[in-house]
Amino acid sequence: MPMVGIVMGSDSDMPVMAKAAKVLEDLGVSFDMRIISAHREPEEFFEYAKSAEEAGYKVIIAGAGMAAHLPGMCAAIFPLPVIGVPMKTTALGGRDSLYSIVQMPGGVPVATVAIDGGENAGILAAKILAVNDQALLDKLKKRSAEMKETVSLKDARLTGVGYREYMKG
């Protein structure tokens, strides 16, 4: 049974939302991924959001661009956490998506990550689930330690060779 629902309004969102899926996959978190347009398929969308809890989802990650109604509508219907991923757009660079997702009315919160922040959405979903899952929390701690080690190694290399050699690769 999937723990996380990943939903996007268009397949053009797939490169960003695939980053959330990759994080969850790497951490061993089950998920389901769908393409459902809140504007073009309202009946299908409402059915998805209304049945998400029964389907076993504990978190929904919803990505959307432009008017970006998908995350907010999920949050209006689904009683558990929703993470919104605003997509970069050509007209306004994603600010339109960001504002549409983050400016929700009182009582309908959507946790919102950065524009095109699929990876962070996956991590945030895992952190929400890790509240009651020690094994998942341990995986998240290991991931953080690995990121720290990567930065430390890069710093040691920079310190050893200087910035000109570092930039050469």
Summary of the structure (lengths in Angstrom):
residues: 169
radius of gyration: 18.0
end to end distance: 44.4
largest distance: 60.2
contacts: 548
relative contact order: 0.15
helix: 56%
strand: 14%
